Amino acid sequence: MWLLTQIIAWISSSAFNSLATSVVGVINKRTDANVSINATNIQAGQAVDLAVLNASVAKMHEDAALAALRWGWWGTRWLMVAAAVTPIWHYAQVMLDSCRWVPGILTFYFVPYPWIIEHEVGSWKIAALPGEYAGSELKVIATVVGILVVQNVGGGIVEAITKRK
């Protein structure tokens, strides 16, 4: 019992109070130092992250501009496809109607057999374009393909030049 009263007396003394205050002060200083270091790290990390985001946004805008230059506006590309579909379809029909062929997927396997029905030349009655329009299908197809090739090659050259910087 005497020991218990001595311990209680020491805990309530000013010596224990000053010792506890100094220990708590050291712990607080360490915590404040850690908080300060972490706050500095957070601010530096925030600045780096912001710079990376700004650079990424700028790169995305450059990439979009290069893609628009290289591939063109999507509407123009679909208009070119729409302009080329009809001549390609008509030219293919004229070509298929002007030669003998066997309908079916396995054409080469069935040719020797006489019971396979071959396409009769001219049976579709698809006429070629008359007079001065005779070569216009190929001109349209070549123009569309040429525009797409020039657009891709030109955009690739511009992209290669801009990436060298």
VMD Tcl script that builds the backbone (N, CA, C; Angstrom):
set m [mol new atoms 495]
animate dup $m
set s [atomselect $m all]
$s set {name element resname resid chain x y z} {
  {N N MET 1 A 0.822 -1.182 0.000}
  {CA C MET 1 A 0.000 0.000 0.000}
  {C C MET 1 A 0.872 1.253 0.000}
  {N N TRP 2 A 1.967 1.120 0.722}
  {CA C TRP 2 A 2.875 2.263 0.765}
  {C C TRP 2 A 3.408 2.572 -0.623}
  {N N LEU 3 A 3.723 1.531 -1.410}
  {CA C LEU 3 A 4.258 1.704 -2.763}
  {C C LEU 3 A 3.231 2.382 -3.661}
  {N N LEU 4 A 2.004 2.022 -3.503}
  {CA C LEU 4 A 0.937 2.609 -4.301}
  {C C LEU 4 A 0.790 4.090 -3.987}
  {N N THR 5 A 0.887 4.478 -2.737}
  {CA C THR 5 A 0.780 5.897 -2.388}
  {C C THR 5 A 1.984 6.670 -2.903}
  {N N GLN 6 A 3.170 6.045 -2.929}
  {CA C GLN 6 A 4.365 6.706 -3.452}
  {C C GLN 6 A 4.247 6.927 -4.967}
  {N N ILE 7 A 3.705 5.933 -5.650}
  {CA C ILE 7 A 3.533 6.059 -7.109}
  {C C ILE 7 A 2.526 7.157 -7.424}
  {N N ILE 8 A 1.437 7.206 -6.695}
  {CA C ILE 8 A 0.414 8.242 -6.919}
  {C C ILE 8 A 0.979 9.615 -6.602}
  {N N ALA 9 A 1.777 9.707 -5.575}
  {CA C ALA 9 A 2.382 10.990 -5.204}
  {C C ALA 9 A 3.361 11.437 -6.290}
  {N N TRP 10 A 4.138 10.497 -6.824}
  {CA C TRP 10 A 5.111 10.882 -7.860}
  {C C TRP 10 A 4.412 11.316 -9.138}
  {N N ILE 11 A 3.313 10.609 -9.525}
  {CA C ILE 11 A 2.574 10.959 -10.724}
  {C C ILE 11 A 1.951 12.343 -10.584}
  {N N SER 12 A 1.525 12.723 -9.413}
  {CA C SER 12 A 0.901 14.024 -9.217}
  {C C SER 12 A 1.912 15.117 -8.928}
  {N N SER 13 A 3.206 14.817 -8.884}
  {CA C SER 13 A 4.234 15.814 -8.580}
  {C C SER 13 A 4.561 16.649 -9.814}
  {N N SER 14 A 5.247 17.752 -9.601}
  {CA C SER 14 A 5.635 18.649 -10.689}
  {C C SER 14 A 6.758 18.043 -11.538}
  {N N ALA 15 A 7.572 17.162 -10.948}
  {CA C ALA 15 A 8.651 16.520 -11.700}
  {C C ALA 15 A 8.061 15.618 -12.796}
  {N N PHE 16 A 7.062 14.852 -12.412}
  {CA C PHE 16 A 6.426 14.001 -13.414}
  {C C PHE 16 A 5.751 14.858 -14.480}
  {N N ASN 17 A 5.128 15.945 -14.063}
  {CA C ASN 17 A 4.447 16.844 -14.987}
  {C C ASN 17 A 5.431 17.438 -15.988}
  {N N SER 18 A 6.588 17.880 -15.536}
  {CA C SER 18 A 7.576 18.460 -16.445}
  {C C SER 18 A 8.157 17.396 -17.370}
  {N N LEU 19 A 8.381 16.179 -16.837}
  {CA C LEU 19 A 8.886 15.083 -17.667}
  {C C LEU 19 A 7.870 14.715 -18.749}
  {N N ALA 20 A 6.617 14.597 -18.369}
  {CA C ALA 20 A 5.572 14.255 -19.330}
  {C C ALA 20 A 5.410 15.354 -20.369}
  {N N THR 21 A 5.502 16.611 -19.923}
  {CA C THR 21 A 5.382 17.736 -20.856}
  {C C THR 21 A 6.519 17.733 -21.871}
  {N N SER 22 A 7.733 17.455 -21.418}
  {CA C SER 22 A 8.871 17.432 -22.340}
  {C C SER 22 A 8.760 16.264 -23.324}
  {N N VAL 23 A 8.317 15.081 -22.859}
  {CA C VAL 23 A 8.146 13.928 -23.755}
  {C C VAL 23 A 7.067 14.228 -24.794}
  {N N VAL 24 A 5.959 14.788 -24.352}
  {CA C VAL 24 A 4.881 15.133 -25.283}
  {C C VAL 24 A 5.354 16.201 -26.264}
  {N N GLY 25 A 6.172 17.156 -25.785}
  {CA C GLY 25 A 6.718 18.192 -26.674}
  {C C GLY 25 A 7.604 17.597 -27.763}
  {N N VAL 26 A 8.461 16.629 -27.391}
  {CA C VAL 26 A 9.321 15.974 -28.386}
  {C C VAL 26 A 8.475 15.223 -29.410}
  {N N ILE 27 A 7.474 14.520 -28.933}
  {CA C ILE 27 A 6.593 13.778 -29.851}
  {C C ILE 27 A 5.860 14.747 -30.778}
  {N N ASN 28 A 5.402 15.863 -30.244}
  {CA C ASN 28 A 4.704 16.863 -31.062}
  {C C ASN 28 A 5.631 17.464 -32.118}
  {N N LYS 29 A 6.903 17.724 -31.707}
  {CA C LYS 29 A 7.850 18.273 -32.680}
  {C C LYS 29 A 8.114 17.286 -33.811}
  {N N ARG 30 A 8.255 16.021 -33.473}
  {CA C ARG 30 A 8.447 15.002 -34.512}
  {C C ARG 30 A 7.236 14.940 -35.442}
  {N N THR 31 A 6.059 14.976 -34.861}
  {CA C THR 31 A 4.837 14.928 -35.666}
  {C C THR 31 A 4.740 16.161 -36.554}
  {N N ASP 32 A 5.052 17.348 -35.990}
  {CA C ASP 32 A 5.010 18.573 -36.790}
  {C C ASP 32 A 6.018 18.514 -37.940}
  {N N ALA 33 A 7.192 17.956 -37.667}
  {CA C ALA 33 A 8.209 17.832 -38.721}
  {C C ALA 33 A 7.716 16.891 -39.818}
  {N N ASN 34 A 7.112 15.778 -39.430}
  {CA C ASN 34 A 6.575 14.840 -40.419}
  {C C ASN 34 A 5.450 15.471 -41.227}
  {N N VAL 35 A 4.593 16.211 -40.557}
  {CA C VAL 35 A 3.496 16.885 -41.245}
  {C C VAL 35 A 4.049 17.915 -42.222}
  {N N SER 36 A 5.072 18.639 -41.805}
  {CA C SER 36 A 5.689 19.644 -42.668}
  {C C SER 36 A 6.321 18.994 -43.900}
  {N N ILE 37 A 7.038 17.903 -43.690}
  {CA C ILE 37 A 7.658 17.198 -44.814}
  {C C ILE 37 A 6.587 16.669 -45.755}
  {N N ASN 38 A 5.539 16.078 -45.199}
  {CA C ASN 38 A 4.465 15.543 -46.035}
  {C C ASN 38 A 3.737 16.652 -46.787}
  {N N ALA 39 A 3.521 17.794 -46.143}
  {CA C ALA 39 A 2.861 18.915 -46.812}
  {C C ALA 39 A 3.712 19.413 -47.981}
  {N N THR 40 A 5.024 19.489 -47.770}
  {CA C THR 40 A 5.929 19.900 -48.851}
  {C C THR 40 A 5.895 18.889 -49.986}
  {N N ASN 41 A 5.918 17.603 -49.632}
  {CA C ASN 41 A 5.857 16.563 -50.667}
  {C C ASN 41 A 4.535 16.624 -51.438}
  {N N ILE 42 A 3.466 16.869 -50.730}
  {CA C ILE 42 A 2.161 16.937 -51.384}
  {C C ILE 42 A 2.112 18.125 -52.338}
  {N N GLN 43 A 2.644 19.270 -51.913}
  {CA C GLN 43 A 2.639 20.440 -52.788}
  {C C GLN 43 A 3.509 20.209 -54.019}
  {N N ALA 44 A 4.668 19.581 -53.836}
  {CA C ALA 44 A 5.540 19.290 -54.979}
  {C C ALA 44 A 4.874 18.282 -55.907}
  {N N GLY 45 A 4.269 17.255 -55.348}
  {CA C GLY 45 A 3.571 16.263 -56.158}
  {C C GLY 45 A 2.395 16.869 -56.899}
  {N N GLN 46 A 1.700 17.778 -56.250}
  {CA C GLN 46 A 0.570 18.442 -56.888}
  {C C GLN 46 A 1.050 19.272 -58.075}
  {N N ALA 47 A 2.159 19.967 -57.920}
  {CA C ALA 47 A 2.704 20.766 -59.019}
  {C C ALA 47 A 3.134 19.866 -60.186}
  {N N VAL 48 A 3.770 18.746 -59.866}
  {CA C VAL 48 A 4.201 17.817 -60.918}
  {C C VAL 48 A 2.987 17.219 -61.628}
  {N N ASP 49 A 1.995 16.794 -60.869}
  {CA C ASP 49 A 0.792 16.214 -61.472}
  {C C ASP 49 A 0.077 17.222 -62.363}
  {N N LEU 50 A 0.000 18.471 -61.930}
  {CA C LEU 50 A -0.643 19.512 -62.725}
  {C C LEU 50 A 0.127 19.750 -64.027}
  {N N ALA 51 A 1.454 19.763 -63.934}
  {CA C ALA 51 A 2.264 19.937 -65.146}
  {C C ALA 51 A 2.073 18.767 -66.107}
  {N N VAL 52 A 2.016 17.558 -65.568}
  {CA C VAL 52 A 1.804 16.369 -66.417}
  {C C VAL 52 A 0.437 16.425 -67.078}
  {N N LEU 53 A -0.588 16.808 -66.339}
  {CA C LEU 53 A -1.927 16.918 -66.915}
  {C C LEU 53 A -1.983 17.966 -68.017}
  {N N ASN 54 A -1.359 19.121 -67.787}
  {CA C ASN 54 A -1.352 20.168 -68.808}
  {C C ASN 54 A -0.615 19.705 -70.064}
  {N N ALA 55 A 0.503 19.004 -69.875}
  {CA C ALA 55 A 1.239 18.480 -71.027}
  {C C ALA 55 A 0.417 17.424 -71.760}
  {N N SER 56 A -0.302 16.594 -71.020}
  {CA C SER 56 A -1.136 15.563 -71.645}
  {C C SER 56 A -2.268 16.185 -72.452}
  {N N VAL 57 A -2.869 17.223 -71.914}
  {CA C VAL 57 A -3.952 17.896 -72.638}
  {C C VAL 57 A -3.413 18.519 -73.924}
  {N N ALA 58 A -2.257 19.159 -73.837}
  {CA C ALA 58 A -1.655 19.749 -75.038}
  {C C ALA 58 A -1.320 18.674 -76.069}
  {N N LYS 59 A -0.813 17.546 -75.611}
  {CA C LYS 59 A -0.465 16.438 -76.526}
  {C C LYS 59 A -1.724 15.872 -77.176}
  {N N MET 60 A -2.804 15.762 -76.407}
  {CA C MET 60 A -4.053 15.254 -76.971}
  {C C MET 60 A -4.581 16.196 -78.054}
  {N N HIS 61 A -4.474 17.503 -77.828}
  {CA C HIS 61 A -4.923 18.463 -78.837}
  {C C HIS 61 A -4.062 18.369 -80.104}
  {N N GLU 62 A -2.756 18.217 -79.923}
  {CA C GLU 62 A -1.874 18.058 -81.086}
  {C C GLU 62 A -2.187 16.776 -81.840}
  {N N ASP 63 A -2.411 15.694 -81.113}
  {CA C ASP 63 A -2.742 14.423 -81.757}
  {C C ASP 63 A -4.060 14.510 -82.521}
  {N N ALA 64 A -5.036 15.197 -81.943}
  {CA C ALA 64 A -6.325 15.353 -82.627}
  {C C ALA 64 A -6.165 16.184 -83.892}
  {N N ALA 65 A -5.354 17.238 -83.823}
  {CA C ALA 65 A -5.119 18.062 -85.013}
  {C C ALA 65 A -4.399 17.260 -86.093}
  {N N LEU 66 A -3.421 16.444 -85.691}
  {CA C LEU 66 A -2.713 15.612 -86.673}
  {C C LEU 66 A -3.637 14.558 -87.274}
  {N N ALA 67 A -4.499 13.989 -86.443}
  {CA C ALA 67 A -5.444 12.988 -86.965}
  {C C ALA 67 A -6.413 13.628 -87.946}
  {N N ALA 68 A -6.883 14.832 -87.630}
  {CA C ALA 68 A -7.787 15.526 -88.544}
  {C C ALA 68 A -7.073 15.853 -89.846}
  {N N LEU 69 A -5.804 16.219 -89.759}
  {CA C LEU 69 A -5.037 16.510 -90.959}
  {C C LEU 69 A -4.779 15.246 -91.765}
  {N N ARG 70 A -4.458 14.172 -91.068}
  {CA C ARG 70 A -4.118 12.934 -91.768}
  {C C ARG 70 A -5.342 12.230 -92.337}
  {N N TRP 71 A -6.389 12.109 -91.540}
  {CA C TRP 71 A -7.553 11.331 -91.969}
  {C C TRP 71 A -8.687 12.184 -92.508}
  {N N GLY 72 A -8.656 13.466 -92.255}
  {CA C GLY 72 A -9.716 14.328 -92.753}
  {C C GLY 72 A -10.966 14.263 -91.893}
  {N N TRP 73 A -11.908 15.110 -92.257}
  {CA C TRP 73 A -13.172 15.149 -91.533}
  {C C TRP 73 A -13.957 13.884 -91.862}
  {N N TRP 74 A -14.622 13.304 -90.873}
  {CA C TRP 74 A -15.324 12.042 -91.064}
  {C C TRP 74 A -16.422 12.165 -92.117}
  {N N GLY 75 A -17.060 13.326 -92.203}
  {CA C GLY 75 A -18.129 13.518 -93.187}
  {C C GLY 75 A -17.606 13.436 -94.612}
  {N N THR 76 A -16.421 14.010 -94.845}
  {CA C THR 76 A -15.823 13.956 -96.178}
  {C C THR 76 A -15.477 12.531 -96.551}
  {N N ARG 77 A -14.979 11.788 -95.594}
  {CA C ARG 77 A -14.609 10.400 -95.881}
  {C C ARG 77 A -15.855 9.579 -96.256}
  {N N TRP 78 A -16.971 9.796 -95.551}
  {CA C TRP 78 A -18.186 9.054 -95.882}
  {C C TRP 78 A -18.783 9.516 -97.208}
  {N N LEU 79 A -18.629 10.811 -97.528}
  {CA C LEU 79 A -19.099 11.286 -98.831}
  {C C LEU 79 A -18.288 10.643 -99.955}
  {N N MET 80 A -16.975 10.480 -99.732}
  {CA C MET 80 A -16.148 9.817 -100.741}
  {C C MET 80 A -16.546 8.356 -100.895}
  {N N VAL 81 A -16.828 7.708 -99.796}
  {CA C VAL 81 A -17.285 6.313 -99.862}
  {C C VAL 81 A -18.609 6.239 -100.611}
  {N N ALA 82 A -19.534 7.144 -100.304}
  {CA C ALA 82 A -20.833 7.148 -100.979}
  {C C ALA 82 A -20.673 7.423 -102.471}
  {N N ALA 83 A -19.724 8.294 -102.835}
  {CA C ALA 83 A -19.494 8.593 -104.252}
  {C C ALA 83 A -18.885 7.408 -104.981}
  {N N ALA 84 A -18.133 6.583 -104.288}
  {CA C ALA 84 A -17.449 5.466 -104.940}
  {C C ALA 84 A -18.269 4.180 -104.955}
  {N N VAL 85 A -19.269 4.048 -104.094}
  {CA C VAL 85 A -19.999 2.787 -103.991}
  {C C VAL 85 A -20.759 2.461 -105.277}
  {N N THR 86 A -21.463 3.420 -105.826}
  {CA C THR 86 A -22.264 3.160 -107.023}
  {C C THR 86 A -21.400 2.793 -108.230}
  {N N PRO 87 A -20.326 3.560 -108.538}
  {CA C PRO 87 A -19.485 3.131 -109.671}
  {C C PRO 87 A -18.834 1.769 -109.452}
  {N N ILE 88 A -18.418 1.486 -108.235}
  {CA C ILE 88 A -17.802 0.183 -107.959}
  {C C ILE 88 A -18.828 -0.928 -108.162}
  {N N TRP 89 A -20.040 -0.728 -107.664}
  {CA C TRP 89 A -21.080 -1.737 -107.793}
  {C C TRP 89 A -21.445 -1.968 -109.263}
  {N N HIS 90 A -21.633 -0.877 -110.022}
  {CA C HIS 90 A -21.999 -1.012 -111.431}
  {C C HIS 90 A -20.866 -1.657 -112.225}
  {N N TYR 91 A -19.640 -1.231 -111.983}
  {CA C TYR 91 A -18.495 -1.795 -112.706}
  {C C TYR 91 A -18.348 -3.286 -112.391}
  {N N ALA 92 A -18.564 -3.654 -111.130}
  {CA C ALA 92 A -18.484 -5.069 -110.756}
  {C C ALA 92 A -19.574 -5.876 -111.449}
  {N N GLN 93 A -20.788 -5.342 -111.552}
  {CA C GLN 93 A -21.871 -6.054 -112.232}
  {C C GLN 93 A -21.583 -6.221 -113.720}
  {N N VAL 94 A -21.055 -5.157 -114.342}
  {CA C VAL 94 A -20.720 -5.248 -115.764}
  {C C VAL 94 A -19.640 -6.297 -115.972}
  {N N MET 95 A -18.623 -6.286 -115.124}
  {CA C MET 95 A -17.524 -7.244 -115.264}
  {C C MET 95 A -18.022 -8.681 -115.049}
  {N N LEU 96 A -18.838 -8.891 -114.017}
  {CA C LEU 96 A -19.330 -10.247 -113.745}
  {C C LEU 96 A -20.287 -10.744 -114.821}
  {N N ASP 97 A -21.043 -9.822 -115.438}
  {CA C ASP 97 A -21.994 -10.220 -116.476}
  {C C ASP 97 A -21.301 -10.478 -117.807}
  {N N SER 98 A -20.073 -10.004 -117.953}
  {CA C SER 98 A -19.391 -10.156 -119.237}
  {C C SER 98 A -18.472 -11.368 -119.294}
  {N N CYS 99 A -18.476 -12.208 -118.277}
  {CA C CYS 99 A -17.612 -13.388 -118.297}
  {C C CYS 99 A -18.374 -14.595 -117.747}
  {N N ARG 100 A -17.844 -15.779 -118.060}
  {CA C ARG 100 A -18.455 -17.012 -117.561}
  {C C ARG 100 A -17.878 -17.322 -116.196}
  {N N TRP 101 A -18.704 -17.657 -115.264}
  {CA C TRP 101 A -18.250 -18.035 -113.931}
  {C C TRP 101 A -19.307 -18.909 -113.302}
  {N N VAL 102 A -18.891 -19.622 -112.271}
  {CA C VAL 102 A -19.793 -20.529 -111.572}
  {C C VAL 102 A -20.196 -19.863 -110.262}
  {N N PRO 103 A -21.493 -19.689 -110.045}
  {CA C PRO 103 A -21.889 -19.112 -108.763}
  {C C PRO 103 A -21.618 -20.082 -107.623}
  {N N GLY 104 A -21.233 -19.562 -106.521}
  {CA C GLY 104 A -20.979 -20.392 -105.354}
  {C C GLY 104 A -19.635 -20.082 -104.730}
  {N N ILE 105 A -19.478 -20.531 -103.514}
  {CA C ILE 105 A -18.258 -20.258 -102.767}
  {C C ILE 105 A -17.109 -21.109 -103.279}
  {N N LEU 106 A -17.375 -22.367 -103.580}
  {CA C LEU 106 A -16.323 -23.298 -103.975}
  {C C LEU 106 A -16.237 -23.389 -105.496}
  {N N THR 107 A -16.060 -22.261 -106.167}
  {CA C THR 107 A -16.067 -22.192 -107.622}
  {C C THR 107 A -15.042 -23.129 -108.244}
  {N N PHE 108 A -13.823 -23.128 -107.743}
  {CA C PHE 108 A -12.759 -23.897 -108.371}
  {C C PHE 108 A -12.969 -25.409 -108.211}
  {N N TYR 109 A -13.674 -25.840 -107.197}
  {CA C TYR 109 A -13.906 -27.265 -106.996}
  {C C TYR 109 A -15.013 -27.806 -107.895}
  {N N PHE 110 A -15.958 -26.951 -108.284}
  {CA C PHE 110 A -17.117 -27.421 -109.019}
  {C C PHE 110 A -17.025 -27.226 -110.522}
  {N N VAL 111 A -16.009 -26.539 -111.025}
  {CA C VAL 111 A -15.935 -26.239 -112.450}
  {C C VAL 111 A -15.933 -27.502 -113.321}
  {N N PRO 112 A -15.201 -28.564 -112.990}
  {CA C PRO 112 A -15.176 -29.726 -113.898}
  {C C PRO 112 A -16.497 -30.487 -113.984}
  {N N TYR 113 A -17.390 -30.285 -113.069}
  {CA C TYR 113 A -18.610 -31.076 -113.050}
  {C C TYR 113 A -19.661 -30.447 -113.965}
  {N N PRO 114 A -20.224 -31.192 -114.882}
  {CA C PRO 114 A -21.171 -30.630 -115.862}
  {C C PRO 114 A -22.524 -30.272 -115.256}
  {N N TRP 115 A -22.867 -30.827 -114.126}
  {CA C TRP 115 A -24.192 -30.544 -113.559}
  {C C TRP 115 A -24.246 -29.205 -112.834}
  {N N ILE 116 A -23.081 -28.532 -112.691}
  {CA C ILE 116 A -23.058 -27.199 -112.083}
  {C C ILE 116 A -23.443 -26.181 -113.153}
  {N N ILE 117 A -24.371 -25.327 -112.822}
  {CA C ILE 117 A -24.845 -24.322 -113.775}
  {C C ILE 117 A -23.871 -23.156 -113.775}
  {N N GLU 118 A -23.384 -22.821 -114.952}
  {CA C GLU 118 A -22.488 -21.679 -115.092}
  {C C GLU 118 A -23.308 -20.441 -115.432}
  {N N HIS 119 A -22.723 -19.300 -115.151}
  {CA C HIS 119 A -23.375 -18.030 -115.472}
  {C C HIS 119 A -23.348 -17.838 -116.987}
  {N N GLU 120 A -24.487 -17.507 -117.544}
  {CA C GLU 120 A -24.559 -17.246 -118.980}
  {C C GLU 120 A -24.187 -15.794 -119.224}
  {N N VAL 121 A -23.213 -15.576 -120.106}
  {CA C VAL 121 A -22.711 -14.227 -120.374}
  {C C VAL 121 A -23.831 -13.351 -120.901}
  {N N GLY 122 A -23.995 -12.193 -120.270}
  {CA C GLY 122 A -25.004 -11.220 -120.689}
  {C C GLY 122 A -26.393 -11.495 -120.172}
  {N N SER 123 A -26.575 -12.491 -119.300}
  {CA C SER 123 A -27.924 -12.832 -118.837}
  {C C SER 123 A -28.495 -11.789 -117.881}
  {N N TRP 124 A -27.649 -11.027 -117.249}
  {CA C TRP 124 A -28.162 -9.997 -116.342}
  {C C TRP 124 A -28.621 -8.754 -117.112}
  {N N LYS 125 A -28.154 -8.638 -118.334}
  {CA C LYS 125 A -28.495 -7.500 -119.198}
  {C C LYS 125 A -28.118 -6.169 -118.559}
  {N N ILE 126 A -26.929 -6.120 -117.992}
  {CA C ILE 126 A -26.415 -4.871 -117.410}
  {C C ILE 126 A -25.573 -4.203 -118.473}
  {N N ALA 127 A -25.997 -3.047 -118.894}
  {CA C ALA 127 A -25.298 -2.336 -119.964}
  {C C ALA 127 A -24.168 -1.506 -119.385}
  {N N ALA 128 A -23.098 -1.419 -120.147}
  {CA C ALA 128 A -22.007 -0.519 -119.772}
  {C C ALA 128 A -22.462 0.907 -120.019}
  {N N LEU 129 A -21.756 1.851 -119.442}
  {CA C LEU 129 A -22.124 3.250 -119.644}
  {C C LEU 129 A -21.894 3.637 -121.102}
  {N N PRO 130 A -22.788 4.456 -121.667}
  {CA C PRO 130 A -22.686 4.775 -123.094}
  {C C PRO 130 A -21.650 5.877 -123.374}
  {N N GLY 131 A -21.100 5.824 -124.565}
  {CA C GLY 131 A -20.274 6.874 -125.165}
  {C C GLY 131 A -19.236 7.511 -124.269}
  {N N GLU 132 A -19.413 8.791 -124.055}
  {CA C GLU 132 A -18.397 9.567 -123.327}
  {C C GLU 132 A -18.326 9.218 -121.841}
  {N N TYR 133 A -19.331 8.528 -121.327}
  {CA C TYR 133 A -19.329 8.135 -119.914}
  {C C TYR 133 A -18.673 6.778 -119.681}
  {N N ALA 134 A -18.170 6.164 -120.730}
  {CA C ALA 134 A -17.670 4.791 -120.656}
  {C C ALA 134 A -16.574 4.612 -119.608}
  {N N GLY 135 A -15.669 5.559 -119.455}
  {CA C GLY 135 A -14.574 5.397 -118.483}
  {C C GLY 135 A -14.789 6.134 -117.183}
  {N N SER 136 A -15.962 6.718 -117.012}
  {CA C SER 136 A -16.160 7.563 -115.820}
  {C C SER 136 A -16.179 6.764 -114.522}
  {N N GLU 137 A -16.602 5.508 -114.570}
  {CA C GLU 137 A -16.599 4.695 -113.348}
  {C C GLU 137 A -15.183 4.539 -112.819}
  {N N LEU 138 A -14.270 4.180 -113.711}
  {CA C LEU 138 A -12.879 4.013 -113.284}
  {C C LEU 138 A -12.269 5.329 -112.841}
  {N N LYS 139 A -12.669 6.425 -113.473}
  {CA C LYS 139 A -12.149 7.735 -113.065}
  {C C LYS 139 A -12.606 8.087 -111.648}
  {N N VAL 140 A -13.872 7.830 -111.356}
  {CA C VAL 140 A -14.386 8.120 -110.009}
  {C C VAL 140 A -13.683 7.254 -108.970}
  {N N ILE 141 A -13.547 5.978 -109.270}
  {CA C ILE 141 A -12.885 5.064 -108.329}
  {C C ILE 141 A -11.440 5.488 -108.124}
  {N N ALA 142 A -10.721 5.789 -109.218}
  {CA C ALA 142 A -9.317 6.207 -109.108}
  {C C ALA 142 A -9.183 7.531 -108.369}
  {N N THR 143 A -10.128 8.438 -108.579}
  {CA C THR 143 A -10.081 9.731 -107.884}
  {C C THR 143 A -10.251 9.545 -106.391}
  {N N VAL 144 A -11.236 8.758 -105.992}
  {CA C VAL 144 A -11.469 8.541 -104.552}
  {C C VAL 144 A -10.281 7.840 -103.916}
  {N N VAL 145 A -9.773 6.807 -104.567}
  {CA C VAL 145 A -8.607 6.106 -104.025}
  {C C VAL 145 A -7.407 7.032 -103.994}
  {N N GLY 146 A -7.226 7.835 -105.038}
  {CA C GLY 146 A -6.109 8.780 -105.076}
  {C C GLY 146 A -6.198 9.829 -103.979}
  {N N ILE 147 A -7.392 10.349 -103.741}
  {CA C ILE 147 A -7.566 11.339 -102.673}
  {C C ILE 147 A -7.223 10.718 -101.328}
  {N N LEU 148 A -7.702 9.510 -101.075}
  {CA C LEU 148 A -7.408 8.867 -99.798}
  {C C LEU 148 A -5.920 8.571 -99.646}
  {N N VAL 149 A -5.260 8.151 -100.728}
  {CA C VAL 149 A -3.821 7.875 -100.654}
  {C C VAL 149 A -3.045 9.154 -100.396}
  {N N VAL 150 A -3.357 10.217 -101.139}
  {CA C VAL 150 A -2.653 11.491 -100.939}
  {C C VAL 150 A -2.904 12.021 -99.537}
  {N N GLN 151 A -4.115 11.890 -99.057}
  {CA C GLN 151 A -4.437 12.359 -97.716}
  {C C GLN 151 A -3.643 11.598 -96.661}
  {N N ASN 152 A -3.547 10.295 -96.801}
  {CA C ASN 152 A -2.804 9.489 -95.836}
  {C C ASN 152 A -1.309 9.743 -95.922}
  {N N VAL 153 A -0.764 9.796 -97.128}
  {CA C VAL 153 A 0.675 10.022 -97.287}
  {C C VAL 153 A 1.038 11.425 -96.819}
  {N N GLY 154 A 0.248 12.412 -97.223}
  {CA C GLY 154 A 0.530 13.797 -96.796}
  {C C GLY 154 A 0.433 13.953 -95.293}
  {N N GLY 155 A -0.579 13.352 -94.697}
  {CA C GLY 155 A -0.700 13.412 -93.239}
  {C C GLY 155 A 0.438 12.697 -92.544}
  {N N GLY 156 A 0.887 11.580 -93.129}
  {CA C GLY 156 A 2.025 10.863 -92.550}
  {C C GLY 156 A 3.303 11.681 -92.616}
  {N N ILE 157 A 3.496 12.399 -93.717}
  {CA C ILE 157 A 4.684 13.261 -93.832}
  {C C ILE 157 A 4.625 14.382 -92.813}
  {N N VAL 158 A 3.469 15.018 -92.688}
  {CA C VAL 158 A 3.326 16.095 -91.700}
  {C C VAL 158 A 3.542 15.562 -90.288}
  {N N GLU 159 A 3.014 14.378 -90.004}
  {CA C GLU 159 A 3.195 13.787 -88.674}
  {C C GLU 159 A 4.664 13.479 -88.405}
  {N N ALA 160 A 5.368 12.978 -89.418}
  {CA C ALA 160 A 6.795 12.681 -89.246}
  {C C ALA 160 A 7.601 13.959 -89.032}
  {N N ILE 161 A 7.238 15.018 -89.720}
  {CA C ILE 161 A 7.955 16.294 -89.546}
  {C C ILE 161 A 7.689 16.875 -88.172}
  {N N THR 162 A 6.449 16.823 -87.724}
  {CA C THR 162 A 6.121 17.421 -86.428}
  {C C THR 162 A 6.682 16.609 -85.265}
  {N N LYS 163 A 6.887 15.314 -85.427}
  {CA C LYS 163 A 7.441 14.504 -84.340}
  {C C LYS 163 A 8.948 14.681 -84.203}
  {N N ARG 164 A 9.607 15.216 -85.233}
  {CA C ARG 164 A 11.055 15.429 -85.152}
  {C C ARG 164 A 11.408 16.585 -84.233}
  {N N LYS 165 A 10.500 17.471 -83.992}
  {CA C LYS 165 A 10.801 18.668 -83.180}
  {C C LYS 165 A 11.212 18.309 -81.790}
}
mol reanalyze $m
mol bondsrecalc $m
mol representation Tube
mol addrep $m
